[in-house]
């Protein structure tokens, strides 16, 4: 049986922080209505959801 340190292949918190930083860079200059539209994109166009499928 593997220990937790041996089984840990990726850092979930690091991945979350990287995704949040990317989203922040994309929306930092948007107004509120643009931000709402950004978060209501169809799932097929969402780059993060496409990575989950892969």
N, C-alpha and C positions, 0 to 999 in steps of 0.2 A: 504494500500500500504506500502511495506517495504521501509525503508530508505536504503541508500547505505551501511551503516555499518552493518545493519541487514542482508542484502542480500549477503554480501561478505563471501563466504564459504571457499575460498582458496586465497592464495597470488600468483598471476601470476608471479611477479618479483622474488619471492623466488623460485618458481618452475623452472624458466628459469635459475637462478643462480646455482641451484642444478644440472640441466642437463648439463650446461656448465662445471661445475667442474668435473662431471663424465667423460665427453668426454675428457677434458684436461688430466685427469689421464690416460685414455686409450691411448692417442696418444702422450704424451709428449716425449717418447723415440723413436718414429718412425721417419724414414727419410721421405722426401717429397713423394716419390713414394708409400710408405706404407700408408701415410696419404690419398693420392688420392684414393687408393684401399679401405681404411676404409670407406670413404664417398660414395663410389659407391657400397655398399652392396645391394643386392636385398631387396625390401620392406618387403618381408615375414620374413626375418632374422633380421630386424631392431627392437630392443627391445622397442624403443620409439613409433614407429608406431603401434606396437601390443598393447601398453597401450592406444593409442588413440581409437582403435577399441573397447576396453573393456568398 
